[in-house]
Amino acid sequence: MSEESRLRWQCRRGMRELDELLLRYLESRYPSADEAEKAAFQAVLALPDPDLNGYLLQRQVPLSKSIAGVIERILSQPHA
């Protein structure tokens, strides 16, 4: 399985709106991201669903600056 396929699979969290946010970031921002941002996005995908949902729904703020930065970039992606 390629890295893109693996990440695409991990973006599927079972909540359509959140899935779309993650996939939009993966398709538009991830390919040009530097290695640190790519690692932070992979860390975001490794988060438990309740934490990820809280961050993406802006009910919680991540303690990690790198994760917070990726969450901010995910949320700032233009809508399709």
Secondary structure, DSSP 8 states (H G I E B T S, - for coil): --HHHHHHHHH--S-HHHHHHHHHHHHHTGGG--HHHHHHHHHHHTS-HHHHHHHHTTSS--SSHHHHHHHHHHHTS---
